[in-house]
């Protein structure tokens, strides 16, 4: 539900959304890519990986954000509003 300009609630129409246009989510991605997608700076994402705030896995010489574990963590969190 969202508020329109008159302050009245309205529901979002989702039936007409083309799911084929949605980009698939990556299982692992570079911290810089994760940062751009999530609206944080690359330095912040790298520091979160270094401090284990974001789950990561080493792939070759690079440390990658493990997006599968991150999404699982978010799904298991208890959200309060």
Beta strands, then each sheet from edge to edge (+ up, - down):
strand 1: 2-3
strand 2: 9-10
strand 3: 28-30
strand 4: 56-59
strand 5: 62-66
sheet 1: 1+ 2-
sheet 2: 3+ 5- 4+
end
